Amino acid sequence: MVVKPISFIQAGPEPMYLEEISLSTTEADPEEDQPLEAADKVAALEQASWMRRCRSQFTLFNNNRLSVATQRFMQEARDYTVDTGILDPQFKRIFKIDWSCVLIFFALCGIASMLAISGHWPNAMMLSISLLAFAAASLLLAVYRSHDRIVFYSQHGRTPLVVLFNRSPDRATLDSFIDVLVEDIKDARDHNKGANEVLNEELKAHRRLMEEGAISSKRYDIVKQRILSQHS
């Protein structure tokens, strides 16, 4: 690691501080990791969501690498590899319900019921059926926009790198895979040394993920600032 000193630039009445930290490989860095083809598979999980028309394949290898392959409807497939050593073993469950669509569903059903009961309006029955159709559409939209996910974030960059659908393909299979993944994350983190080395490796891993298309350049810039702010 090469650390450049803090430079001062006079800009107006107060100086502006710029800290440049170069996190590049050196001759002392370890050799590149062995390719996935040479590693042994530890665990695998395949998930599919018929509602969102997407499929994901997660494969964990014994060299602390997790291969992720995702295919979403009308989107390009994404294949990338995550270094499990940069992941936070404390995953989060994100459960979200689109309450706005749910409220629209109940409102439309209520109006349709009142129209059908009263019968005072011309073509009340046809209007009631139309409202029920819109109510059904709003309910489908609520289901589509709601989700229940298990998310693993990077330790310091706080970027969601592994997103799993909860209870898919079933709860037992998912829990078994998560247990193995958490143990692998802890094992990879045990090999880490100093705090600065951990931050360096995480920043390098995020840059590689950006180059592989797993995260956007904007997300990488945010991650970089978060990591550099913790660098001593």
N, C-alpha and C positions, 0 to 999 in steps of 0.2 A: 504494500500500500504506500502511495506517495501522497503526503499531505503538504499542500502549499500554504505558506503563512498567510495570515489575515492581512489584506491590503486595505489601505485607507484612501478614499477619494474625496477630495473636498468638493462639495456641491452645495453652495449656499452657506447659511450660517452654521450648520451642523455637519460633521463628517458623515459619510455613508460607508458602512462597513460591508465588505464583501469577503466571504469565506469560500474558497475554492478547495474542494477535496477531490482528488483524483483517485478513483477506485479502479485501478487497472491491474492486470495480472503482471507478476514479476517472475524472475527466474526461480524464486523461492516458492512460488505457488505449486500446489500439487498437480499431478498429471490430470488430464481430462478424464471424466468418468467413463466407465466402460459403457458401450452401447447397450440399449435395452435388449437387443437380440442375444447378447452374451450373458444376460442376467436371468435368474430363475424367477418364475412367476410365484408370488406369494398368495395373492387373492385377486378375485375379479368380481365385478358387479355390472350387470346390464340393466338399464332402466328405460322405460318407454312410457310416453304420455299420449294417449290417443286424442285427447282434447286439444293439446297444443301441437300435435303431429311432430313430436321430436323424440329422438333416441340418443342415449348416452351410454358409453362403455368406459368403465374405469378398471385399470389393470395396475396392481401394485407389484413392484419387483423388489428383490432382496438387496438392491443397491440404493435403497431409500429414494426411489423414484416412482412417481405415480403417473401413468399414461392416461390421458383424458381424450376421448374422441366423442364429439357431439355433432348431431345433424338435426337442424331445425327446418321447419316448413318454409320453403322459398328463401332459404339462406344457405350460404356456403358452409360446408363442413369445417369444423375446427378441430385440429389435432395438436395437442401440446403436451409437454412433460413438466411436472411439478416436482421440485426438490422438497421432499417432505420435511426436511430440516428447517424450512422457513415458515412452516405452518404452525398455527396456534392449536394445541391439542384441545383447548376448550372451544368446541364448536358451538354454534348458536342455532336454535330453531326459530325460523321466521314464519309465522302463521298470519296470513293476511286475508281478510274478507272484504270484498267490494260492497260495502254497506249501501252506497248510493244506488246501485242497481237492484239490490234487495228491497230497498224502500220503494223504488219505482214499481217493482213487481207487485208488492202488497197494495200500493195505491191503485194501480190499474185493475187489480182483481177486485178491490172494493168498489170502484166506480162501475165496473162491469156487472157486479152483483146487484147494485142499486138500480141500474138501468133495467136489468132483466126482471127484477121484482116489481118495479113501479110500472113499467110498460106505458108510460104517458108519452114518451118521446116517439116520433115517427121512426120506424125501422129500429126500434130499441134493441131487438134481438140481434140484428146484424151488427149494430154498433157494439153491442156487448161482446159478440164473438170476435170482432176486430181487436177490441181492447184486450181480450184474453190472449190473442195471438201475440200482441206486442208485449204482454206480460211474460209470456213464455220466452220470447226473445231476450227480454231483459234478464230473466233468470239464467238462461244459458250464458249470457255475457258475464253475469256475476260469477258463475262457476269458472269461466275461462280466465277472468281477471283475478280470481282468488287463488292462493297457493299455500302449500305447507311444505317447507323446505328445511333441509339441514345444510348449514353453510360453514365451511372451514375458511378462515381468513389468514392472511399472512401475518406473522407475529408483530412486526413493527410497521409495515406498510398499510396494514388493515385493509387489504384488498381481498374480495371474495374470489378465491381461486378454485375451490371445489364445492359445487352446488349439487346436492342430492335431493331427489323427491322423496318426501317422507312416506314410509310404508310401501315402497316400491322396490322390487316386485312384491315383496311381503315384508312384514315387520321383522320376522326372525332373520331372514337373509340380510336385510339392511343392517340390523343391529350387529350381526356377526361381522360384516365387512367394516363397519365403523369401529368396532373393538380392535380389529387387526390394524386398521389405519392409525388409530390413536397410539397404539403401542409402537408402531413404526415411527411415528412422529417423535415420540419420546426417546426412542433409541437413536434416531438421527440427531436430536438435540443434545444428547449426552456426548456426542463426538465433538461438539463445538467447544471452542476454547474461550478467548477473550471476547468482551462485549463488542469491541471494534471489529473483530474478525467476523462475528455474527452479522453485524450490520453490513459489512462489505459483501459478504456472500449473499445476503438477501437482496441487496441492490443489484448485484450482478444477475441474480436469478430473475428479478423483475424485468431487467433490460432484455434478457433472453426471451421472456414471455411476451414482451412487447414485439420483439422481432418475429416471433412465431404467430403473432396475431391474437394471442389470448387476452391481452389487455391493450387498450388504446394508448396512443402517445400522451394524450391529456391525462389519463389515469397514471401513467408512468411518471409524469412531471409532479403530480401530487404525491405519489409514493416517494419520489426522490427527495422532495422537500421534507417529508416526515422523517425519513431515515437520516438525512444529513443534520436535521435539527437535534437528533439524539446522539450524534457522533461526537466523541470527546476529542 
